Amino acid sequence: MTQDVVQVIDAESFSAAFAVSRETMSRLQTYESLLRKWQNSINLVANSTLGDVWRRHFQDSAQLVAMAPETATRWLDLGSGGGFPGLVVAILLRDRPGFSMHLVESDQRKCVFLREVARLTGAPVTVHACRIEDFRPAEGLQPDVISARALAPLEKLLQWASPFWGKATIGLFLKGQGAPDELTQAAKKWIFDHEAIASQSDPSGTVLKLWGLHHADPGN
């Protein structure tokens, strides 16, 4: 799946931009339909973004696939909310052998929504209904990728993610204009390599790609 320079405004332009199969688009459209239906009773996304859902939410999430290793099969998404970016990624990578997505979300109603979308799209998803601080997977989980969108400052994200961070783990965090300041603050407590990638969906947005994470002061 690659993305050409195509402005995403709807499902058709999303399909052209990401060159996804007809079957995958059908699953994403099922997701969109459920999102609009459930939005009436659960605040999954800001109502003001529903008119631009394919750019603001689907493209914003889908861009992470190309930034992740092509061999990534274990993905952890923190604070998944309405499923962005984790559920979109899971649908896009549904047919990658051995792929699994772990969604961590504390809102029980949103967890019901996430499970329903996963059921109807066949997305390889496990939903963990708990606070991130309390997340303890039954089996040891060392993901290839950890992602989050609009969840917390980078310093806090790294604190939450660090227990699961392995030597080869990549972090992909969707950020806004404050990304440079967040990097500065996070670097006071954490050591990491990073790349700031311009968002494809938001001119003011940045995707922070991090690797090699460890605490600046291991004694604390």
C-alpha positions, 0 to 999 in steps of 0.5 A: 500500500503506497500513497500518491499525492492525492488530496483526500476528500472522500472515500473515492479519493482515499482509495486512490491515494492509498491504492487499497483493494476494493475489499479493504475499502468496503471494510473501511466504509463499514467502519465509517457507517458505524462511526456515524451511527454510534456518534449519535449516542457516543462522542467518538470524534468531534462532530465538526470533523464528520464532514471531513472524516476521510481526511481528518480521521482515516487518512490521518491514521492510514499514513502511519502504515508507510512509516512502520516497518514492513515486517511489523506484525505486533502493534499497540495503540494507546488511548484508541478512542473511536479507533484512530489510528489503531483500528484503521491500521488494523483494517489496512493490514488485515491480510498481513500474515500474523498481524495483530493490533492491541487497542487500549481504551478505558471508556467501556462504551467505546470498547463496545464500539471498537469490538463491533467494528472489528467483528464486522470488518474482520480486523485482527484486533484485541480490545483491552478495556482498561486505563493505560496505567493498568494495562497488563497483557496476559502474555509478554507484549513487545510490540513492533510499533506503539502509536497514539493520537491526541492523547497526552504530551510526549513525555507522558506517552513515553512513560506509558509506553516504556514498559512495552518498548523493546530494542526494535520498537518504533513509536508513531505519535500524531502531534500538532503544532506543539511537537517541537516543544514536546520533544524538548520536554521529553528529552529531559527525561528520556533518551531516544532517536527521532524523526519529525515527519510532516503530516499528510492530512494536516498542514500543521500536524507532525508524526513523531517517529521514535526509536531507541527509547531508554530513560535518561536516569535509569535509577529513577 
